[in-house]
């Protein structure tokens, strides 16, 4: 497989011209801070209107909307867990959020996908543990015969970028 199929970039996810971006959403899907707020601001008010139709989303799941004013055609809103020390199913819920997003990408024939470090911002998930889960989940998905041609981990925060970038070689696809 191509060595650039999975990359880590220090980039603003709202500016990426990919088929879909993953939003590190909260359970309301109505916007918030960090990546979630940036995506909602960049997409415009139609995004929140479409998100209202879902009446929320449980932690560990994802929902797909149009991208509206974003360069990306779709937004996949994945709800990761709040870090509570690791004893409240946080690793399983984080992996499930990524899996749910990847399954939606497959169902909508998405070829290029950009994802943030879900739960690593205000939700407090340790970047090292999150990187291992995210990269392992994506690697397993791609090895299972995915149609995804490119996955970008868009990590704007320098520390999170460094952690994901350093972890990437151990998860080569």
C-alpha positions in Angstrom: 0.0 0.0 0.0 1.1 3.6 -0.5 3.2 5.0 2.3 1.2 8.3 2.2 -2.2 6.6 2.6 -2.3 7.7 6.3 -0.6 10.9 7.2 -0.4 13.3 10.1 -0.5 17.0 9.2 -0.4 20.2 11.3 -3.2 21.9 9.5 -6.6 23.5 10.0 -9.1 20.7 9.2 -11.7 23.3 8.0 -9.5 24.2 5.0 -8.9 20.7 3.7 -10.3 19.8 0.3 -11.2 16.2 1.0 -14.3 14.2 0.5 -15.2 14.3 4.3 -13.8 15.7 7.5 -14.5 14.2 10.9 -15.8 16.5 13.6 -14.9 15.9 17.2 -18.5 16.5 18.2 -20.3 16.6 21.5 -23.5 14.6 22.0 -25.8 17.5 21.1 -24.1 17.8 17.6 -25.0 21.5 17.8 -21.5 22.9 18.0 -19.1 23.7 20.8 -15.5 24.8 21.3 -12.3 23.7 19.6 -12.5 21.7 16.4 -16.3 21.4 16.7 -16.8 25.1 17.0 -14.4 25.8 14.1 -16.2 23.4 11.8 -19.6 24.8 12.6 -18.4 28.4 12.1 -16.7 27.5 8.8 -19.7 25.4 7.5 -22.3 28.1 8.3 -25.7 28.0 9.9 -27.1 25.3 7.6 -24.9 22.7 9.4 -26.5 23.2 12.8 -29.9 23.1 11.2 -29.2 19.7 9.7 -27.6 18.5 12.9 -30.8 19.4 14.8 -32.6 16.7 12.9 -30.6 14.0 14.6 -31.6 15.0 18.1 -28.1 14.3 19.3 -25.7 11.4 19.0 -24.5 9.0 21.7 -20.8 8.8 22.7 -19.0 6.3 20.5 -21.2 6.9 17.5 -21.1 9.2 14.4 -23.6 10.9 12.1 -23.0 12.3 8.6 -24.1 15.7 7.2 -23.3 17.8 4.2 -20.3 20.1 4.4 -22.1 23.3 3.3 -19.5 26.1 3.1 -16.5 23.8 3.8 -14.2 22.5 1.1 -15.2 19.0 2.2 -18.4 17.6 0.8 -19.4 15.9 4.1 -18.9 16.2 7.8 -18.9 13.1 9.9 -19.7 14.1 13.5 -18.0 11.5 15.8 -18.6 11.8 19.5 -15.7 10.7 21.6 -15.6 10.2 25.4 -14.6 12.6 28.1 -11.4 11.3 29.8 -12.2 10.1 33.3 -9.0 8.2 34.0 -9.6 5.3 31.6 -11.8 3.2 33.8 -15.2 4.2 32.3 -14.8 2.5 28.9 -13.0 5.5 27.4 -10.7 3.4 25.1 -13.6 1.4 23.7 -15.7 4.5 23.2 -12.9 6.3 21.4 -12.3 3.4 19.1 -16.0 3.1 18.5 -16.2 6.7 17.5 -13.5 6.3 14.9 -15.0 3.0 13.7 -18.4 4.6 13.3 -16.9 7.4 11.3 -15.0 5.0 9.1 -18.1 2.9 8.5 -20.1 6.1 7.4 -17.2 6.9 5.1 -17.5 3.5 3.4 -21.3 3.7 3.2 -21.0 7.0 1.3 -18.1 6.0 -1.0 -15.7 8.5 0.6 -12.2 8.2 -0.7 -10.4 10.9 1.2 -11.0 11.6 4.9 -9.5 14.0 7.4 -9.9 13.4 11.2 -8.8 15.3 14.2 -7.5 13.8 17.4 -10.9 13.1 18.8 -11.3 13.8 22.6 -7.8 15.2 22.9 -9.0 18.8 23.4 -11.3 19.9 26.1 -12.3 16.3 26.8 -8.8 15.7 28.1 -7.9 12.4 26.5 -4.2 11.8 26.8 -2.7 12.3 23.3 -0.4 9.2 23.5 -3.2 6.8 24.3 -5.6 8.5 21.8 -3.0 8.3 19.0 -2.5 4.5 19.6 -6.3 4.0 19.5 -6.9 6.2 16.5 -4.0 4.8 14.4 -4.8 1.2 15.3 -8.5 1.6 14.5 -7.7 3.2 11.1 -5.0 0.6 10.3 -7.4 -2.3 11.0 -10.1 -0.6 8.9 -7.8 -0.1 5.9 -6.4 -3.6 6.1 -9.9 -5.0 6.0 -10.3 -3.8 2.4 -11.4 -0.2 2.7 -12.1 1.9 -0.3 -10.4 4.9 1.5 -7.4 6.1 -0.5 -6.2 8.7 2.0 -6.7 9.4 5.7 -5.2 12.6 7.2 -5.0 13.2 10.9 -5.3 16.9 11.1 -3.6 18.0 14.3 -3.3 21.7 14.7 -2.1 21.6 18.3 1.7 21.2 18.2 1.9 18.7 21.1 -0.9 16.5 19.7 0.7 16.7 16.2 4.1 15.6 17.6 2.5 12.7 19.4 0.5 11.5 16.4 3.4 12.0 14.0 5.8 10.1 16.3 3.3 7.2 16.7 2.5 6.9 12.9 5.4 4.6 11.9 4.4 1.9 14.3 1.0 1.7 12.6 2.1 1.6 8.9 -0.7 0.2 6.8 
